[in-house]
Amino acid sequence: MNKKRKRITKRQVKTWGYAYAFIAPTVLGVLILNLWAVVQSVYYSFHEVRGFAQPVFIGLDNYIRIFGDAEVWRSLKNVFIYAIITVPIGVFLSLLLAALLNTKIKGRGFFRCIYFLPVVSAPAAVALVWKWLYNKDFGLFNNILNAIGIQGPDWLGDPKLAMISVAIVGIWSQLGYNMILLLGGLQDIPQELYEAAEIDGAGSVAKFTRITVPMVSPTLFFVIVTTLISALQVFDTIYMMFKPSSPSFKSVESIVYLFYRYTFTQYDKGYGSTIVVVLFVIIMALTLIQQKLQSKWVHYNN
């Protein structure tokens, strides 16, 4: 049986033309700023690129160099420690906060707005405010501790406290964004499930672990993946809050900061590109692992 081919009308062509015209700026932006940057970074990683000089092909020399660079391994260790601290705590607090703000409490809209404010604030401004709060001489935290007779520590200067201090800023910065995402997932849960659980005598903890978490697990999975990626790419907080001469800098230096230093300070674009390509491969591998493991705990409602 021959099917008649549908004729495309002028109206459809015009509609499609408008649609493609509207998305063209975004598509071009992604291609130029993202896709081309990835291609260029991979290309440079096989070359020696000094300043504005022409790239010189050196094969795998940059990759061989990176595996013997102790500074690269230290920075990778730092970002993994940062991720181990910020991702579980940040996601848990975001879920808990979203669950609280999903209930009928007074001033619910106000609290949602307040918790979301860090997301729309400039990262540089956020880092500077927290740098003042952490100041050992006149910072707010140490002033409060001194007022109750406790000697305030050097939050940013002590290598043992520096990572924890940065992690607190990271958790605080991501809290509002993750809360909004999880809040959207919570609002899709049918209330009949909670009512049935109450009839069966389930308490608040049982309803949270057996209804809330499984039902919001697809959104929770997305939040975990994006939060982990963001944690491995931490840069602006460290750049604004620490100086390279600080005694604690080596304990918080991230892999992206190392990329920035080689590429834009030492003008070694080839080695800097190799660093960011290695980070890209690590992030891709971790994301694929999470994608494989999601079937064990993520429940999609078909």
Secondary structure, DSSP 8 states (H G I E B T S, - for coil): ---------HHHHHHHHHHHHHHHHHHHHHIIIIIHHHHHHHHHHTEE-BTTS--EE-TTHHHHHHHT-HHHHHHHHHHHHHHHHHHHHHHHHHHHHHHHHTS--TTHHHHHHHHHHHHHS-HHHHHHHHHHHH-TTT-HHHHHHHHTT-----TTT-HHHHHHHHHHHHHHHHHHHHHHHHHHHHTTS-HHHHHHHHHTT--HHHHIIIIIHHHTHHHHHHHHHHHHHHHHT--HHHHHH--TTSTTGGGT--HHHHHHIIIIIS-BHHHHHHHHHHHHHHHHHHHHHHHHHGGGT-----
